[in-house]
Amino acid sequence: MYIFDCLYGKIEFGKRIFRCMLTPEMQRLREVRLGNINSLFLTGSANINRYEHSIGTAYLALVNVHANSGNFSKSEKNTFLYAALFHDLANGPFGHSYEYIVERQGFAPENSIGDVIFGVTYGPHGKKVKLEPFYLGEPNEIGTILSKQEIEEVDAIVRGDNASCSKILSDAIDIDNIDNVYRMAFHMGIPIDSRIPVELAKGIVCKDNAVVFKNSVQPYLYDWYETRSKVYTLLLCNPQDFAAKCMMADVLDVVLEESPSLIKWHFTDFELIEALFRINDDHLEDLFVPIIQDVQYDSELIFQEFKDENKVREALETLGVNVPPAANIKTTVQDEKVYVTFYNTEYAFIKGRLYKKIRVSMSPSRTIKRLMRGDLFACVGIYVSPQINEYKMFSDYKKRRELELECDQYLKKVLGEDEYLIAFHAIVDKNKTNRQLKIDFDAGECLTIGHNTHEILIGVFLRNANYGLKAGDLGEKKRDKISKAVYEFLCSKGIESREHKLYSEVDYIG
């Protein structure tokens, strides 16, 4: 048997590798994308699966072993190939779109290869029972092909605990990201020389748990850097891809908070979409959102006089809330906050600011239907900020929703229109679009290539269906108006940024 790969041509492995490729654990990866979303506009990259990438990485491991056989023991040569083949076994559906949300629960694919193969019953990759079906009703099979010791050695390599070869599989530049970069580039239509990933794989050597390169591959390192930068610039900055990631994260945040058992890490991409689409109930949530106000009110006075209805009424009127004369105002104090209710509307005085309780409705099934039909949120803009720590706020579901609702009110105030429903999605660009390489060569020479990026990309979108992709383009004039107001809102929240020129990312490809 052989595999004919789009990058490397004819690939041949030993029979045991082919047996491993036919296990349910590996076959599942044929239905899991390498990318984070089913892209509408980067059509080539949308359909690369992790099975294809895993085979490519295993081939580069084979190339490395043949070129540097003296650096491996006999057992390491085999386990290194298995580690390269299995390195993505523990990845969830839609890649990082799923991983970034559940990593707060301890989900770490690189640390869980052994858990998946052994079928453990604990942790984020645990099963109910060891023989619980894995894929298409089939139980795990790798454990019937490899010995327990081999699996433990494979697990150690992927975890980074093998001083002889872990760094070749996972480092600033390694066979995993070499195959990833050139495979993505090839499918995206970025011109490449497919001989380069093979030459780079030949040139990586691990000495004393550190990667060094043979001097002969120096020109290829520059090519990898440039190709990688082009790939990630397109993946991160394409407005429609960004919108799709926003929609997927929106749904996963809600479902994993409300019904975490509904989604399994070992779902294929289609199984995840199917599970999300079957959710019929709308998610309702009450959030206190700050009222946009031009004055600050001394909340200590409210604490002192909260039982005096006239004083509370005066405070509300001062802050721009119209209280009808007939309204019966009720006040309570809890956790250093004064809550005020009238006509079934609730406000809260918190640290000198007035907040209003707003009921938010979100339908996972409707959002998923829009996503899969291509009716994406309209992109207002992508803002680039050096304040990478702000990612914590954007990745916290409730804090992000409160920020979105506050932005809605800001737009209503400054634009005089109350129709816009904002959605935020942030991506950390930490050494993605650019990653500095500090290279040590086997002859003793050192070389530094490029620079590191350390930014956060903040995508801003409109949830409104009437502005969705199927409704047509938002229009330059309207987009500019909303974008300027959003930029000012972010500044008011202490977030400094510059606006990425939409669609300019494709000009970088050349």
Secondary structure as UniProt FT lines:
FT   STRAND          3..5
FT   TURN            6..8
FT   STRAND          9..11
FT   HELIX           15..21
FT   HELIX           24..27
FT   HELIX           28..31
FT   TURN            43..44
FT   HELIX           45..47
FT   HELIX           50..67
FT   HELIX           69..71
FT   HELIX           74..86
FT   TURN            87..90
FT   TURN            93..94
FT   HELIX           95..102
FT   HELIX           103..105
FT   HELIX           109..111
FT   HELIX           113..118
FT   TURN            124..125
FT   TURN            130..131
FT   TURN            136..137
FT   HELIX           142..144
FT   HELIX           148..159
FT   TURN            163..165
FT   HELIX           166..169
FT   HELIX           175..188
FT   HELIX           195..203
FT   STRAND          204..207
FT   TURN            208..209
FT   STRAND          210..213
FT   HELIX           215..217
FT   HELIX           218..237
FT   HELIX           239..258
FT   HELIX           260..262
FT   TURN            265..266
FT   HELIX           269..277
FT   STRAND          283..290
FT   HELIX           299..305
FT   TURN            306..307
FT   HELIX           309..318
FT   TURN            319..320
FT   TURN            325..326
FT   STRAND          330..334
FT   TURN            335..336
FT   STRAND          337..342
FT   TURN            343..344
FT   STRAND          345..350
FT   TURN            351..352
FT   STRAND          353..362
FT   HELIX           364..373
FT   STRAND          378..385
FT   HELIX           388..390
FT   HELIX           391..395
FT   HELIX           397..415
FT   STRAND          422..430
FT   STRAND          437..441
FT   TURN            442..443
FT   STRAND          446..449
FT   STRAND          454..462
FT   HELIX           465..467
FT   HELIX           469..471
FT   HELIX           476..492
FT   TURN            493..494
FT   STRAND          498..500
FT   TURN            502..503
FT   HELIX           504..508
//
